[in-house]
Amino acid sequence: MQFDFEGEMAKRTDEELIRVLTHDKDNYLPEALAVAENEFRKRNLPAEKISSLAKSLAQKKEIENKKVNEPLNLEIKVLTFIFPVIITFIFSALYKSEG
């Protein structure tokens, strides 16, 4: 079964197409990228719009990178440490009571 790259890329917004062709290029098959490039050319976007979309994407990517590099807050750290311990105690109590 062949995947419909044309239909999928046609559904994408202009911003999503630019993201596919720039930031997320490594996440797509060469066939999908070729279809995305063709779709992008078909839309014949003005240079000003492309520039503003690219700036918007760069800002979003910068915000995303900042979030990725932020340390977790204390509550999340405590939960990720305690939750597995609690689950372990529950299972051990269940197995112990069943013999």
C-alpha positions, 0 to 999 in steps of 0.5 A: 500500500502506497502512502498518499504524500500528495494528499497529506502535504496538500492539507498542510498549512504554509507554516507546516510546509516550511517547517517540514522543509527546514526544521523537520527535514531529517524526520521525513522520507526523501519522497515526502520532501520532494512532494512537500517541495512541489506543493510549496512551489505550487502555492507560489507564496510571496517572499514577505509571507515566507519570511514572516513564516520563517521568523515565526517558526524560528521563534517557536523553535527557540521557545521549544528549545528553552522549554526542553533545556529547563530543569523540572520543577521540584513537584515533578521531580518528587512525583517521578521519584515517589510514584514508582516507589508507591507502585512497587509497595502496592504490588509487593503487598498484593503478592505477599497477601496472595502468598 
